[in-house]
């Protein structure tokens, strides 16, 4: 779920929480929870460029199988409306 803080400027910040369920054949399923934050920048009358970051933490993660039990990565999106 993501909430966008709308205002009168061309930049609108957003915050969100997320859940991810990953299943890989032969391994236990992974559940992850995370957060995202960033800004949407108006690129036209009805289009937006989103720039932000995401942090994910994996539950019941076995470091003997996976290199790390959390992940941080950039997020880039483009959206338009009709």
C-alpha positions, 0 to 999 in steps of 0.5 A: 500500500502506498500513500501519495502526499498530494500538494500544489507543487510538481513534486509529491512525496510518497510512503508505503509498506509492502509484503512479498511472498516468494516461493522457490522450488526445493526451498522453504517459502520466504515472507518479507516485509518492507517500506518504500519512500520517494517522490513523484515528479510531474513530467507532463499534464497527466504523467509522473516520474517516480524516484525512491528507495525500498527496504525489504527484510526477510522473515525466517531467512537462513544465512546458510542458504541466502547471502543476506536477509535484507535488501535495499534497492532504488525504485524508478517508475513512470505513470500516466493517467487518462 
